[in-house]
Amino acid sequence: MNWQPLFLSLQIATIAMLVALVIGTGLALLLVWKKLPLPDVVAALISTPLVLPPTVLGYYLLTIMGPHSLIGRAYHWVTGDDIIFTFKAAVIAATIGSIPLVVGAVKVGLDAIEPNLLSAARTLGASPARVLATITLPLAAPGIIAGAMLAFARALGDYGMTQMVASSRFDGFGIHNESPASIFVIDELVALREEAARNMAIATTLLGIVLLVLANRLTRRLQHG
Amino acid sequence: MADLVAKFAARRGEFTVDVDLRFPPGITCVMGRSGSGKSTVLSVLAGLATPERGTIVLGDEVWLDRGRKIDIPVHRRRLAYVFQGLALFPHMSALHNVTYGMHETPRAERASKAQALLDRVGVGHLAKRKPRTFSGGEAQRVALARALACAPKLVLLDEPFSALDRELRAQLTSLVRELAPELGVPVVHVTHSIAEARLLADRVVQLDGGKVIGEGKPDDVLDLGALE
């Protein structure tokens, strides 16, 4: 069996999860900031990827990052490379779908923190940055872990946006000219190689279940200190 | 040995807390019915709430002057605040809770000083344990140790003993009474209990509807009428 598509998907999902975790945690902190103007509008904008069809999001990505776009041309001018139909495009597509899930999970974690704990830290002389690092983020850890878990699962299973912006063979880390698992399955089916498609589908399913079980155990351990 | 002088007006819901207060070193009990403005006074003194107008001055340090746009942030006021719910950090041990605010102490000395403080308030054996394993009285003692550890210029106690039984309350009241003179700073203690105020207070401030209706020695003020 060709394991390369699965490893490529794992690489994409891992990087997308990390990027979505950083951006999503930042956005969740923004949403719980009491002075945020138009919080409902900001929350709706952040959740938009959940309600739009993947093809619409893919269209926007193609428009924004395609070879004729400002960003695409600037990137090509600096690096001599394209964004679309590369590993980077697959990561971006997976990240955008994951961010709202991270924001939702982290916000639940942040909302569960007793406000007096933050006030207590401030009265004990902690700067806002120290309060964030030593109180807010550690106490929101179960929400952050849950967000990471959801982001990884979403990124591993992404098909629609990936199909729009990365439905080709490209290189990963130590992987050459390969498709991610979700694209590989459909390519093999279209090429009437059903056994390869079935094996990849089963391997992806098993991997997803194992990772979710591990993530659930980690979350429980964090919640019980 | 500086007095804290606070004169401010802070709007809270339907009424305005409008007070002119002086807190000398020693224990001042702030009393009043629920909604009389006691917690607002503490929040404003701590810098957790900003009044519409007013000044707060500790000795020669101006913490707040709305007219001159001075508002020293809470983390630079160097105060100790024991919240009603105590607000011990649940993910940290008792020792780590106490060392958290010890910015003035060299890093190498923090753990030993924190341990000495925990020993002093009678909970040295809890140093490595987390707050969820503490009884109510133990948690109160750790919260007191944490408050005292930062060498505060002002101590604020927001009904810290309200959830305790009579015996524990008496023990902790005498502990605060013992510690206050050593600190030599203003200690503002909010309480509903006349008995607690009689035991603790050097001075009493009585609030009603956001206004000061009595101020002075406990016997003088507490005779004004029933507070509970």
Interface residues (C-beta under 8 A of the other chain):
Chain A: E114 N116 L117 S119 A120 A121 R122 T123 L124 G125 A126 S127 P128 T134 I135 P138 L139 G225
Chain B: A46 L48 P73 V74 H75 R76 R77 R78 L79 A80 Y81 F83 G85 A87 F89 P90 H91 Y100 G101 H103 K130 R132 R146 C150 L156
